[in-house]
Amino acid sequence: MSFESRIVKTPLAERIFAAIEDAPIYDYHCHLSPKEMREDLPFRDIAELWLKGDHYKWRLMRQSGVPEEEITGDAPLEVKWQRFAESVATAVGNPVRDWAMLELEHYFGITTPLNGETAAEIRARANALIGEKALSPLKLIEAERVRYVATTDDPADSLEDHRILRAKGLPFEVAPTFRADRIFTMQAADYPEYLSRLGEAAGVEITDYFSLIKAIDARMAFFRQNGCRFADIGTEDFPTWIGNLELSDRVTISAVKGEPVEREERLGWMGRLYVDWLKLAAKHKLTVQLHLSVFRNASKRSFDAIGPDAGFDTVATGFNVGMLKYILSTAEAEEGLPEIILYTLNPADYTALITLAGSFRNVTVGMAWWFNDHIGGMREYLQKMSELSNLSRIYGMLTDSRSFFSYARHRYFRMILAAYLAELPEPEALLIEVARAIAYRNLQTKLGGSL
């Protein structure tokens, strides 16, 4: 049984999928390393590629009882690979299992189930093909018909890697994204040092709120000059009110000096900064991606031992949709509402967010994200967007991944999309047109149609 036949089960679904399976890919949010793309070193080992830095796999291994030493510790790579194979072998219905099967079939033609008994054989077969094809980051991206890659970049970044990549004349564009998390994370111990680095990059001495805004403005202009189309944020905290400029200035001055700031004042400062950041994004014609309803580093002990982005984040509840409404409305009233894509880690937020988005022009709710990146989660998202918005207008799949092999997830989404659309009582020609719009045409149009 091919992986496709597990999801695409009817003749109509097969025809819809056939219309989009080989379409170009526009990856408008990912965590791929521009440095690794610039270096373009040949891949060597599927075990290293799959298990290095992949918190999805680490999380599944922990939930399967694998000791941390054999996940992120100093255990030999062959042991980690063996434990992953044993974990994924029984994880029925889990997307990590789906992705593993899909990637093995799609990239290596391997349909043998991955488990404890086959782990060594599959690793050897995959590594032989990696060497035979001399696979590397850029070669893999090009082979997948990727036309646009938006990386995730700190506002103080020099973007030197992006400039070098652009000079290579690649058949796809690698563009930066203005990831603003560190600007908003005043409670971080190194925040004064970060403001100093941001100011140096912007050519602005940050001493108060107004110079902070000036520095953000300068860096957005720099990013835009280097091909940036998107701004992004995914902090755990969210404003509870919008402070005035006097409070925001006083709070920023304290932060620059490394002085403590009360949480309530910080959240008011954050509300004012959200509004002004959105206004600057509108000025520079950046589409903003807001990632909501996430708790970061739930296990303090694990975070202290291993660090961030290691599989210890979780879904948050009780997101303040009313505060988001107030921020959007305030930015709009001040003539500064950019195009915005809202993502929620909690699907219970869908109805509230989709209907809120419908109250503003150019605001939409984006793809099922992270813990919802599975068949049920994507179908739930597609159904909610069908019922409460115009499904044909969504931007479709994004990898949100650190793995160069994750482009197979676009294929995964396209299978799910085809199966979902095939169930709707609509003309086949219309369903195929909607599938093409979602799979690539909406983003192709947004990015100018030349890619």
Sine and cosine of phi, psi and omega as CSV:
sin_phi,cos_phi,sin_psi,cos_psi,sin_omega,cos_omega
0.00,0.00,0.81,-0.59,0.07,-1.00
-0.96,0.29,0.39,-0.92,0.03,-1.00
-0.88,0.47,-0.63,0.78,-0.02,-1.00
-0.81,0.58,-0.66,0.75,-0.07,-1.00
-0.93,0.36,-0.24,0.97,0.07,-1.00
-0.95,0.31,-0.41,0.91,-0.09,-1.00
-0.89,-0.45,-0.69,0.72,-0.04,-1.00
-1.00,-0.03,0.98,-0.17,-0.26,-0.97
-0.91,-0.41,-0.10,1.00,-0.02,-1.00
-0.83,-0.56,0.38,-0.92,0.02,-1.00
-0.84,0.54,-0.63,0.77,0.01,-1.00
-0.91,0.41,-0.69,0.72,0.04,-1.00
-0.87,0.49,-0.62,0.78,0.04,-1.00
-0.88,0.47,-0.65,0.76,-0.02,-1.00
-0.94,0.33,-0.62,0.78,0.05,-1.00
-0.90,0.43,-0.71,0.70,0.00,-1.00
-0.89,0.45,-0.64,0.77,0.01,-1.00
-0.87,0.49,-0.49,0.87,-0.02,-1.00
-0.97,0.25,-0.28,0.96,-0.09,-1.00
-0.79,-0.61,-0.17,0.99,-0.16,-0.99
-0.89,0.46,-0.53,0.85,-0.02,-1.00
-0.97,-0.26,0.26,0.97,0.00,-1.00
-0.94,0.35,0.39,-0.92,0.02,-1.00
-0.89,0.45,0.38,-0.92,-0.03,-1.00
-0.93,-0.37,0.73,-0.68,0.09,-1.00
-0.86,-0.50,0.97,-0.23,-0.10,-0.99
-0.99,-0.13,0.99,-0.10,-0.18,-0.98
-1.00,-0.04,0.13,0.99,0.15,-0.99
-0.32,-0.95,0.92,-0.38,0.06,-1.00
-0.52,-0.86,0.14,-0.99,0.03,-1.00
-0.88,-0.48,0.43,0.90,0.08,-1.00
-0.89,0.45,0.52,-0.85,-0.05,-1.00
-1.00,0.06,0.88,-0.48,0.09,-1.00
-0.89,0.45,-0.47,0.88,0.05,-1.00
-0.90,0.43,-0.70,0.71,0.02,-1.00
-0.92,0.40,-0.56,0.83,0.07,-1.00
-0.92,0.39,-0.68,0.74,0.00,-1.00
-0.89,0.46,-0.70,0.71,-0.02,-1.00
-0.94,0.34,-0.59,0.81,0.06,-1.00
0.77,0.64,0.72,0.70,0.01,-1.00
-0.96,0.29,0.64,-0.77,0.00,-1.00
-0.87,0.50,0.62,-0.79,0.10,-1.00
-0.93,0.37,0.42,-0.91,-0.02,-1.00
-0.83,-0.56,-0.68,0.73,-0.22,-0.98
-0.61,-0.79,0.83,-0.56,0.00,-1.00
-0.88,0.47,-0.54,0.84,0.01,-1.00
-0.89,0.45,-0.70,0.72,0.04,-1.00
-0.91,0.40,-0.68,0.73,-0.03,-1.00
-0.89,0.45,-0.66,0.75,-0.07,-1.00
-0.98,0.18,-0.57,0.82,-0.18,-0.98
-0.98,-0.20,-0.27,0.96,0.01,-1.00
-0.97,0.23,0.93,-0.37,0.11,-0.99
0.97,0.24,0.16,0.99,-0.05,-1.00
-0.99,-0.11,1.00,-0.09,-0.08,-1.00
-0.93,0.36,-0.37,0.93,0.10,-0.99
-0.88,0.48,-0.74,0.68,-0.02,-1.00
-0.94,0.35,-0.65,0.76,0.02,-1.00
-0.86,0.51,-0.69,0.73,-0.03,-1.00
-0.89,0.46,-0.70,0.71,0.02,-1.00
-0.89,0.46,-0.64,0.76,0.00,-1.00
-0.90,0.44,-0.66,0.75,0.06,-1.00
-0.88,0.48,-0.69,0.72,-0.02,-1.00
-0.94,0.35,-0.21,0.98,0.05,-1.00
-0.99,-0.14,0.09,1.00,0.08,-1.00
1.00,0.01,0.20,0.98,0.00,-1.00
-0.97,0.24,0.75,-0.66,0.03,-1.00
-0.91,0.41,0.50,-0.87,-0.08,-1.00
-0.86,0.51,-0.54,0.84,0.03,-1.00
-0.83,0.56,-0.53,0.85,-0.04,-1.00
-0.99,-0.13,0.18,0.98,0.06,-1.00
-0.90,-0.43,-0.90,0.43,0.00,-1.00
-0.90,-0.43,0.02,1.00,-0.06,-1.00
-1.00,0.08,-0.43,-0.90,-0.13,-0.99
-0.99,-0.11,0.20,0.98,0.04,-1.00
-0.88,0.47,0.50,-0.86,0.03,-1.00
-0.85,0.53,0.49,-0.87,-0.04,-1.00
-0.86,0.51,-0.60,0.80,-0.01,-1.00
-0.90,0.43,-0.51,0.86,0.06,-1.00
-0.94,0.33,-0.69,0.72,0.02,-1.00
-0.88,0.48,-0.68,0.73,0.03,-1.00
-0.89,0.46,-0.69,0.73,0.01,-1.00
-0.88,0.48,-0.69,0.73,-0.01,-1.00
-0.93,0.38,-0.59,0.81,0.07,-1.00
-0.91,0.43,-0.71,0.71,0.00,-1.00
-0.86,0.50,-0.67,0.75,0.02,-1.00
-0.91,0.41,-0.59,0.81,-0.01,-1.00
-0.94,0.35,-0.74,0.67,-0.10,-1.00
-0.95,0.31,-0.37,0.93,-0.06,-1.00
-0.87,0.48,-0.54,0.84,-0.06,-1.00
-0.93,-0.36,0.07,1.00,-0.08,-1.00
-1.00,0.10,0.85,0.53,-0.07,-1.00
-0.87,0.49,0.69,-0.72,0.02,-1.00
0.99,0.12,-0.16,0.99,-0.02,-1.00
-0.99,0.11,0.68,-0.73,-0.03,-1.00
-0.90,0.44,-0.46,0.89,0.04,-1.00
-0.88,0.47,-0.62,0.78,0.08,-1.00
-0.92,0.40,-0.70,0.71,0.03,-1.00
-0.85,0.53,-0.75,0.66,-0.04,-1.00
-0.89,0.46,-0.64,0.77,0.00,-1.00
-0.88,0.47,-0.74,0.67,0.02,-1.00
-0.88,0.47,-0.69,0.72,-0.04,-1.00
-0.91,0.42,-0.71,0.71,-0.03,-1.00
-0.92,0.40,-0.63,0.77,0.03,-1.00
-0.89,0.46,-0.67,0.74,0.00,-1.00
-0.95,0.31,-0.71,0.70,-0.12,-0.99
-0.94,0.35,-0.70,0.72,-0.09,-1.00
-1.00,-0.04,-0.47,0.88,-0.14,-0.99
-0.83,-0.55,-0.07,1.00,-0.03,-1.00
0.92,0.39,0.38,0.92,-0.04,-1.00
-0.99,-0.13,0.88,-0.47,0.03,-1.00
-0.94,-0.35,-0.03,1.00,0.08,-1.00
-0.89,0.45,0.77,-0.64,0.01,-1.00
-0.86,0.51,0.69,-0.73,0.04,-1.00
-0.99,0.10,0.86,-0.51,0.05,-1.00
-0.45,-0.89,-0.09,-1.00,-0.04,-1.00
-0.87,0.49,-0.56,0.83,-0.04,-1.00
-0.98,0.20,-0.50,0.87,-0.07,-1.00
-0.98,-0.18,-0.05,1.00,-0.14,-0.99
-0.83,0.56,-0.77,0.64,-0.06,-1.00
-0.91,0.42,-0.67,0.74,0.00,-1.00
-0.89,0.45,-0.72,0.70,-0.02,-1.00
-0.91,0.41,-0.64,0.77,0.04,-1.00
-0.87,0.49,-0.69,0.72,-0.01,-1.00
-0.90,0.43,-0.68,0.73,0.00,-1.00
-0.90,0.43,-0.70,0.71,-0.01,-1.00
-0.90,0.43,-0.68,0.73,-0.02,-1.00
-0.91,0.42,-0.57,0.82,0.05,-1.00
-0.90,0.45,-0.66,0.75,0.02,-1.00
-0.94,0.34,-0.60,0.80,0.06,-1.00
-0.86,0.52,-0.70,0.71,0.02,-1.00
-0.94,0.35,-0.65,0.76,-0.02,-1.00
-0.89,0.45,-0.65,0.76,-0.03,-1.00
-1.00,0.00,-0.09,1.00,-0.04,-1.00
0.78,0.63,0.74,0.67,-0.05,-1.00
-0.91,0.42,0.66,-0.75,0.04,-1.00
-0.59,-0.81,0.19,-0.98,-0.01,-1.00
-0.80,0.60,-0.79,0.62,-0.07,-1.00
-0.93,0.36,-0.61,0.79,0.01,-1.00
-0.91,0.42,-0.64,0.77,-0.01,-1.00
-0.93,0.37,-0.68,0.73,0.01,-1.00
-0.88,0.48,-0.71,0.71,-0.01,-1.00
-0.90,0.43,-0.65,0.76,-0.02,-1.00
-0.90,0.44,-0.46,0.89,-0.01,-1.00
-1.00,0.07,0.12,0.99,0.03,-1.00
0.89,0.46,0.55,0.84,0.05,-1.00
-0.97,0.24,0.72,-0.69,0.00,-1.00
-0.94,-0.35,-0.35,0.94,-0.08,-1.00
-0.50,-0.87,0.75,-0.66,0.04,-1.00
-0.78,-0.62,0.88,-0.48,0.08,-1.00
-0.97,-0.24,0.95,-0.32,0.04,-1.00
-0.99,0.17,0.04,-1.00,-0.04,-1.00
-0.89,-0.46,0.90,-0.43,-0.24,-0.97
-0.74,-0.68,0.63,-0.77,0.03,-1.00
-0.93,0.36,0.61,-0.79,-0.01,-1.00
-0.85,0.53,-0.37,0.93,0.01,-1.00
-1.00,0.00,-0.01,1.00,-0.04,-1.00
-0.91,0.42,0.58,-0.82,0.01,-1.00
-0.97,0.25,-0.33,0.94,-0.05,-1.00
0.88,0.48,0.41,0.91,0.01,-1.00
-0.89,0.45,-0.64,0.76,0.02,-1.00
-0.87,0.49,-0.64,0.77,0.01,-1.00
-0.91,0.42,-0.64,0.77,0.00,-1.00
-0.91,0.42,-0.64,0.77,0.03,-1.00
-0.91,0.41,-0.67,0.74,0.02,-1.00
-0.89,0.45,-0.65,0.76,0.00,-1.00
-0.90,0.44,-0.58,0.82,-0.02,-1.00
-0.95,0.32,-0.28,0.96,0.00,-1.00
-0.96,0.29,-0.26,0.97,-0.04,-1.00
0.92,0.38,0.66,0.75,-0.03,-1.00
-0.92,0.40,0.41,-0.91,0.05,-1.00
-0.98,0.19,0.18,0.98,0.09,-1.00
-0.59,-0.80,0.34,-0.94,-0.03,-1.00
-0.98,-0.19,0.72,-0.69,0.13,-0.99
-0.93,-0.37,0.94,-0.35,-0.11,-0.99
-0.88,-0.47,0.53,-0.85,0.04,-1.00
-0.98,0.18,0.36,-0.93,0.15,-0.99
-0.85,-0.53,0.67,-0.74,-0.03,-1.00
-0.99,0.14,1.00,-0.03,-0.05,-1.00
-1.00,0.01,0.94,-0.34,-0.24,-0.97
-1.00,-0.09,0.14,0.99,-0.12,-0.99
-0.78,0.62,-0.72,0.69,-0.10,-0.99
-0.93,0.36,-0.48,0.88,0.06,-1.00
-0.90,0.43,-0.59,0.81,-0.08,-1.00
-1.00,0.03,-0.21,0.98,-0.13,-0.99
-1.00,-0.07,0.94,0.35,-0.04,-1.00
-0.89,0.46,-0.48,0.88,-0.07,-1.00
-0.96,0.28,-0.14,0.99,0.02,-1.00
-0.91,0.42,0.63,-0.78,-0.06,-1.00
-0.88,0.48,-0.52,0.86,-0.05,-1.00
-0.99,-0.14,0.35,0.94,-0.06,-1.00
-0.86,0.50,-0.69,0.72,0.04,-1.00
-0.85,0.52,-0.66,0.76,0.02,-1.00
-0.91,0.42,-0.61,0.79,0.01,-1.00
-0.91,0.42,-0.68,0.73,0.03,-1.00
-0.87,0.49,-0.60,0.80,0.04,-1.00
-0.90,0.44,-0.68,0.73,0.00,-1.00
-0.93,0.38,-0.65,0.76,0.04,-1.00
-0.89,0.45,-0.70,0.71,0.00,-1.00
-0.89,0.45,-0.64,0.77,0.03,-1.00
-0.89,0.46,-0.68,0.74,0.01,-1.00
-0.90,0.43,-0.56,0.83,-0.04,-1.00
-1.00,0.06,-0.22,0.98,-0.10,-1.00
0.96,0.29,0.50,0.87,-0.04,-1.00
-0.73,-0.68,0.76,-0.64,0.12,-0.99
-0.99,0.15,0.91,-0.42,-0.04,-1.00
-1.00,0.07,0.93,-0.36,0.00,-1.00
-0.84,-0.54,-0.30,0.95,-0.05,-1.00
-0.42,-0.91,-0.08,-1.00,-0.06,-1.00
-0.90,0.43,-0.64,0.77,-0.09,-1.00
-0.93,0.37,-0.61,0.79,0.06,-1.00
-0.96,0.28,-0.48,0.88,0.10,-0.99
-0.89,0.46,-0.72,0.70,0.03,-1.00
-0.89,0.45,-0.63,0.77,0.03,-1.00
-0.89,0.46,-0.64,0.77,0.01,-1.00
-0.92,0.38,-0.67,0.74,0.04,-1.00
-0.88,0.48,-0.68,0.73,0.02,-1.00
-0.85,0.53,-0.72,0.70,-0.02,-1.00
-0.90,0.43,-0.66,0.75,-0.01,-1.00
-0.95,0.32,-0.58,0.81,0.09,-1.00
-0.88,0.47,-0.65,0.76,0.04,-1.00
-0.88,0.47,-0.66,0.75,0.02,-1.00
-0.89,0.45,-0.72,0.70,0.03,-1.00
-0.87,0.49,-0.68,0.73,-0.01,-1.00
-0.88,0.48,-0.64,0.77,0.03,-1.00
-0.90,0.44,-0.38,0.92,-0.01,-1.00
-0.97,-0.23,0.43,0.90,0.16,-0.99
1.00,-0.03,0.09,1.00,-0.04,-1.00
-0.92,0.38,0.71,-0.70,0.06,-1.00
-0.87,-0.49,-0.27,0.96,-0.14,-0.99
-0.77,-0.64,0.56,-0.83,0.22,-0.98
-0.89,-0.46,0.40,-0.92,-0.21,-0.98
-0.48,-0.88,0.53,-0.85,0.11,-0.99
-0.48,-0.88,0.58,-0.82,0.00,-1.00
-0.50,-0.87,0.74,0.68,-0.01,-1.00
-0.98,0.21,0.39,-0.92,0.05,-1.00
-0.95,0.32,-0.72,0.70,0.00,-1.00
-0.95,0.31,0.50,-0.87,0.10,-0.99
-0.68,-0.74,0.57,-0.82,-0.07,-1.00
-0.83,0.55,0.51,-0.86,0.13,-0.99
-0.95,-0.32,-0.19,0.98,0.07,-1.00
-0.26,-0.97,0.18,-0.98,0.01,-1.00
-0.94,-0.34,0.94,-0.34,0.01,-1.00
-0.96,0.29,0.33,-0.95,0.06,-1.00
-0.99,0.12,0.07,-1.00,-0.06,-1.00
-0.92,0.40,-0.54,0.84,0.01,-1.00
-0.89,0.45,-0.74,0.67,0.04,-1.00
-0.89,0.46,-0.71,0.71,-0.05,-1.00
-0.87,0.48,-0.61,0.79,0.02,-1.00
-0.93,0.37,-0.71,0.70,-0.02,-1.00
-0.89,0.46,-0.67,0.74,-0.01,-1.00
-0.91,0.42,-0.66,0.75,0.00,-1.00
-0.91,0.42,-0.67,0.75,0.03,-1.00
-0.86,0.51,-0.67,0.74,0.04,-1.00
-0.90,0.44,-0.68,0.73,-0.02,-1.00
-0.90,0.44,-0.65,0.76,0.02,-1.00
-0.86,0.51,-0.60,0.80,-0.02,-1.00
-0.99,0.14,-0.10,1.00,-0.04,-1.00
0.98,0.20,0.31,0.95,0.01,-1.00
-0.99,0.12,0.52,-0.86,-0.01,-1.00
-0.92,0.39,0.56,-0.83,0.03,-1.00
-0.81,-0.59,0.75,-0.67,0.03,-1.00
-0.88,0.48,0.60,-0.80,-0.06,-1.00
-0.83,0.56,-0.70,0.72,-0.06,-1.00
-0.90,0.43,-0.63,0.77,0.06,-1.00
-0.92,0.38,-0.62,0.78,0.02,-1.00
-0.89,0.46,-0.65,0.76,-0.01,-1.00
-0.94,0.33,-0.49,0.87,0.12,-0.99
-0.94,0.34,-0.66,0.75,0.11,-0.99
-0.86,0.52,-0.67,0.74,0.00,-1.00
-0.89,0.46,-0.63,0.78,0.04,-1.00
-0.89,0.46,-0.69,0.72,0.04,-1.00
-0.90,0.43,-0.64,0.77,-0.01,-1.00
-0.92,0.39,-0.61,0.79,0.07,-1.00
-0.84,0.55,-0.75,0.66,-0.02,-1.00
-0.88,0.48,-0.74,0.67,-0.05,-1.00
-0.94,0.34,-0.55,0.83,0.07,-1.00
-0.91,0.42,-0.67,0.74,0.06,-1.00
-0.89,0.46,-0.65,0.76,0.02,-1.00
-0.89,0.45,-0.65,0.76,0.04,-1.00
-0.92,0.38,-0.62,0.78,0.05,-1.00
-0.88,0.47,-0.65,0.76,0.05,-1.00
-0.90,0.45,-0.67,0.75,0.01,-1.00
-0.86,0.51,-0.66,0.76,-0.07,-1.00
-1.00,-0.08,0.15,0.99,0.06,-1.00
0.85,0.53,0.70,0.71,0.08,-1.00
-0.98,-0.19,0.70,-0.72,0.13,-0.99
-0.99,0.11,0.80,-0.60,-0.08,-1.00
-1.00,-0.08,0.72,-0.69,0.09,-1.00
-0.92,-0.39,0.91,-0.41,-0.01,-1.00
-0.98,-0.21,0.85,-0.53,0.02,-1.00
-0.97,-0.24,0.88,-0.48,-0.21,-0.98
-0.86,-0.51,0.29,-0.96,0.13,-0.99
0.89,0.46,0.77,0.63,0.06,-1.00
-0.78,-0.62,0.69,-0.72,0.19,-0.98
-0.98,-0.18,0.83,-0.56,-0.01,-1.00
-1.00,-0.03,0.66,-0.75,0.19,-0.98
0.80,0.60,0.85,0.52,-0.06,-1.00
-0.87,0.50,-0.58,0.81,0.02,-1.00
-1.00,-0.09,0.97,-0.23,-0.02,-1.00
-0.88,0.47,-0.65,0.76,-0.01,-1.00
-0.87,0.49,-0.71,0.71,0.00,-1.00
-0.93,0.37,-0.65,0.76,0.03,-1.00
-0.88,0.48,-0.70,0.71,0.00,-1.00
-0.89,0.46,-0.55,0.83,-0.06,-1.00
-0.99,0.13,-0.59,0.81,-0.18,-0.98
-0.89,-0.45,-0.56,0.83,0.02,-1.00
0.95,-0.31,-0.07,-1.00,-0.06,-1.00
-0.98,0.22,0.21,-0.98,0.08,-1.00
0.82,0.57,0.66,0.75,-0.05,-1.00
-0.85,-0.53,0.19,0.98,0.08,-1.00
0.98,-0.20,0.38,0.93,-0.04,-1.00
-0.91,-0.41,0.22,0.98,0.06,-1.00
-1.00,0.03,0.28,-0.96,-0.08,-1.00
-0.47,-0.88,0.14,-0.99,0.00,-1.00
-0.97,0.23,0.71,-0.70,0.07,-1.00
-0.99,-0.14,0.45,-0.89,0.06,-1.00
-0.89,-0.46,0.27,-0.96,0.11,-0.99
0.95,0.31,0.52,0.85,0.03,-1.00
-0.87,0.49,0.65,-0.76,-0.08,-1.00
-1.00,0.10,1.00,0.10,0.00,-1.00
-0.90,0.44,-0.54,0.84,0.02,-1.00
-0.88,0.48,-0.61,0.79,0.02,-1.00
-0.94,0.34,-0.62,0.79,0.07,-1.00
-0.88,0.47,-0.67,0.74,0.06,-1.00
-0.83,0.55,-0.70,0.71,-0.03,-1.00
-0.90,0.43,-0.67,0.74,0.01,-1.00
-0.90,0.43,-0.73,0.68,0.01,-1.00
-0.89,0.47,-0.69,0.72,-0.02,-1.00
-0.91,0.42,-0.64,0.77,0.01,-1.00
-0.91,0.41,-0.71,0.70,0.02,-1.00
-0.88,0.47,-0.66,0.76,0.01,-1.00
-0.90,0.45,-0.68,0.74,0.00,-1.00
-0.91,0.42,-0.49,0.87,0.03,-1.00
-1.00,-0.04,0.33,0.95,0.07,-1.00
0.86,0.50,0.63,0.78,-0.06,-1.00
-0.66,-0.75,0.66,0.75,0.01,-1.00
-0.98,-0.18,0.93,-0.36,0.02,-1.00
-0.99,0.14,0.01,-1.00,0.20,-0.98
-0.92,0.39,0.69,-0.72,-0.09,-1.00
-0.73,-0.69,0.68,-0.73,0.14,-0.99
-0.90,-0.43,0.86,-0.52,0.00,-1.00
-0.99,-0.14,0.75,-0.66,0.11,-0.99
-0.87,-0.49,0.66,-0.75,0.09,-1.00
-0.83,-0.56,0.66,-0.75,0.08,-1.00
-0.99,0.17,-0.25,0.97,-0.04,-1.00
-0.94,-0.35,0.95,-0.30,-0.04,-1.00
-0.89,0.45,-0.25,0.97,0.09,-1.00
-0.90,0.43,-0.29,0.96,0.01,-1.00
-0.99,0.11,-0.18,0.98,-0.18,-0.98
-0.82,0.58,-0.80,0.61,-0.09,-1.00
-0.87,0.49,-0.72,0.70,-0.01,-1.00
-0.90,0.44,-0.70,0.72,-0.06,-1.00
-0.95,0.30,-0.64,0.77,-0.01,-1.00
-0.92,0.40,-0.65,0.76,0.02,-1.00
-0.95,0.30,-0.55,0.84,0.10,-0.99
-0.89,0.45,-0.72,0.69,0.00,-1.00
-0.85,0.53,-0.60,0.80,-0.01,-1.00
-0.93,0.38,-0.20,0.98,0.03,-1.00
-1.00,0.05,-0.13,0.99,-0.01,-1.00
-0.79,-0.61,0.54,-0.84,0.11,-0.99
-0.96,0.28,0.61,-0.79,0.11,-0.99
0.91,0.42,0.42,0.91,0.15,-0.99
-0.88,-0.47,0.73,-0.68,0.00,-1.00
-0.61,-0.80,0.19,-0.98,0.08,-1.00
-0.97,-0.24,0.78,-0.63,-0.10,-1.00
-1.00,0.05,0.00,-1.00,-0.12,-0.99
-0.79,0.62,0.45,-0.89,0.18,-0.98
-0.78,0.62,0.71,-0.70,-0.26,-0.96
-0.82,-0.57,0.69,-0.72,0.24,-0.97
0.88,0.48,-0.97,-0.22,-0.02,-1.00
-0.93,0.36,-0.15,0.99,0.03,-1.00
-0.97,-0.24,0.17,0.99,-0.05,-1.00
-0.99,0.16,0.82,0.57,-0.02,-1.00
-0.63,-0.78,0.06,-1.00,-0.11,-0.99
-0.85,0.52,-0.78,0.63,-0.02,-1.00
-0.89,0.45,-0.65,0.76,-0.02,-1.00
-0.92,0.40,-0.66,0.75,0.01,-1.00
-0.94,0.35,-0.63,0.77,0.03,-1.00
-0.90,0.43,-0.65,0.76,0.03,-1.00
-0.88,0.48,-0.69,0.72,0.03,-1.00
-0.88,0.47,-0.74,0.67,-0.02,-1.00
-0.87,0.50,-0.65,0.76,-0.01,-1.00
-0.92,0.39,-0.68,0.73,0.01,-1.00
-0.90,0.44,-0.66,0.75,0.03,-1.00
-0.93,0.38,-0.55,0.84,0.07,-1.00
-0.90,0.44,-0.70,0.72,-0.12,-0.99
-0.98,0.22,-0.53,0.85,-0.16,-0.99
-0.90,-0.43,-0.10,1.00,-0.03,-1.00
-0.57,-0.82,-0.45,-0.89,0.08,-1.00
-0.90,-0.44,0.99,-0.17,-0.10,-1.00
-0.81,0.58,-0.58,0.81,-0.09,-1.00
-0.91,0.41,-0.19,0.98,-0.06,-1.00
-0.99,-0.13,-0.08,1.00,-0.05,-1.00
-0.95,0.31,0.34,-0.94,-0.06,-1.00
-1.00,0.02,-0.12,0.99,0.10,-0.99
0.98,0.19,-0.36,-0.93,-0.24,-0.97
-0.96,0.29,0.53,-0.85,0.17,-0.99
-0.65,-0.76,0.49,-0.87,-0.10,-1.00
-0.99,0.17,-0.60,0.80,-0.06,-1.00
0.77,0.64,0.66,0.75,-0.19,-0.98
-0.74,-0.67,0.35,-0.94,0.10,-1.00
-0.98,-0.19,0.05,1.00,-0.08,-1.00
-0.97,-0.24,0.76,-0.65,0.04,-1.00
-0.94,0.35,-0.33,0.94,0.04,-1.00
-0.99,0.13,-0.06,1.00,-0.08,-1.00
-0.95,0.30,-0.11,0.99,0.03,-1.00
-0.91,0.42,-0.28,0.96,0.13,-0.99
-0.90,0.45,-0.36,0.93,0.01,-1.00
-0.93,0.37,-0.40,0.92,0.13,-0.99
-0.91,0.42,-0.63,0.78,0.06,-1.00
-0.90,0.44,-0.68,0.73,0.05,-1.00
-0.83,0.55,-0.76,0.65,0.01,-1.00
-0.89,0.46,-0.66,0.75,-0.04,-1.00
-0.91,0.42,-0.55,0.83,0.11,-0.99
-0.90,0.44,-0.73,0.68,-0.01,-1.00
-0.90,0.44,-0.67,0.74,0.03,-1.00
-0.87,0.48,-0.72,0.69,-0.01,-1.00
-0.88,0.47,-0.69,0.73,0.00,-1.00
-0.90,0.43,-0.65,0.76,0.01,-1.00
-0.91,0.41,-0.76,0.65,-0.04,-1.00
-0.88,0.47,-0.58,0.81,-0.04,-1.00
-0.90,0.44,-0.32,0.95,0.01,-1.00
-1.00,0.09,-0.21,0.98,-0.05,-1.00
-0.99,0.12,0.64,-0.77,-0.03,-1.00
-0.99,0.16,0.92,0.39,-0.06,-1.00
-0.76,-0.65,0.34,-0.94,0.03,-1.00
-0.87,0.49,0.61,-0.79,-0.04,-1.00
-0.85,0.53,-0.67,0.74,-0.02,-1.00
-0.87,0.49,-0.63,0.77,0.03,-1.00
-0.92,0.40,-0.69,0.73,-0.01,-1.00
-0.89,0.46,-0.63,0.78,0.04,-1.00
-0.92,0.38,-0.63,0.78,0.03,-1.00
-0.90,0.44,-0.68,0.74,0.04,-1.00
-0.90,0.43,-0.67,0.74,0.01,-1.00
-0.87,0.50,-0.68,0.73,0.01,-1.00
-0.91,0.41,-0.63,0.78,0.02,-1.00
-0.87,0.49,-0.72,0.70,-0.05,-1.00
-0.95,0.31,-0.66,0.75,-0.09,-1.00
-0.92,0.40,-0.59,0.80,-0.05,-1.00
-0.36,-0.93,-0.49,0.87,-0.18,-0.98
-0.93,0.37,-0.59,0.81,-0.01,-1.00
-0.88,0.47,-0.70,0.72,0.03,-1.00
-0.95,0.31,-0.61,0.79,0.05,-1.00
-0.85,0.53,-0.69,0.72,0.03,-1.00
-0.91,0.41,-0.69,0.72,-0.02,-1.00
-0.87,0.49,-0.62,0.79,-0.07,-1.00
-1.00,0.07,0.07,1.00,0.12,-0.99
0.93,-0.35,-0.13,0.99,0.09,-1.00
0.98,0.19,-0.07,1.00,-0.06,-1.00
-1.00,-0.05,-0.24,0.97,-0.04,-1.00
-1.00,0.07,0.00,0.00,0.00,0.00
